[in-house]
Amino acid sequence: MKKIILLLLTIFVLSSCDRDGVGVTPGFVPKNASFDLDSKLPSNLESSNPDVSARVQQMKALTNACGGLMINSMHSKTTVLEATSSNLPNHYTWSSGGYVIDYNYGIVGPNYEYNYTITINGTQYFTASGWQATDGSAGHWEANFGVGGSGNYNIVYDWTINSAGDMHFDMQFDLGSTHLHYLFNLNHDYSGNITYVLNNTTEFYCIWDSNGHGYYTMGNSTHHNF
């Protein structure tokens, strides 16, 4: 948990770094930056139980965190690059002082492909690369954080949205000696479930119906209804 808090704090600090001017939004921005999760959750779910609420809040934060970092960073003096090390055709850079962001994207087959890098005073703090279906139905990305300039945290993230509006998220965090795996399903009828796995052991599972009622387990504990 402490490492997750540190990771989220790092994301907040990076997205809050001082930048000048008005940003230019590229023609494509990964959808993971703007999932409206609240519209898929029963209104009473987070008030049902503090344990459930804590996990739902954590999942919401983690689901949008890296995407939010990418969006918030695109608000500084902007230059469209003519060439970068990427082979993708659309190139952007944002910079202010020692804070430099490079973003590249293009359409490859049925998908957008992209990569993104944040560098501060010559030190690379964050990289991400991935793809998103051009119809907005699925996506995948992998990210690396150099927390404090020395850490090496990795995230693998997959998501799908079907024609009914059911959303599925699969997130894996490699934090050195700690491995976290989250599965998060939100359905169009407001039902859903969360699974949290720590170092290959399921620590939390919660399932709820469209009315926000269900049960959860923590570790090997019995069911707790809510």
PyMOL commands that set and color helices and strands:
alter all, ss='L'
color gray80, all
select helices_A, chain A and resi 2-16+31-33+38-40+45-48+50-73+147-149
alter helices_A, ss='H'
color red, helices_A
select strands_A, chain A and resi 77-79+90-96+99-108+111-120+123-133+138-145+153-161+167-174+179-186+192-198+201-208+214-218+224-225
alter strands_A, ss='S'
color yellow, strands_A
deselect
rebuild
show_as cartoon
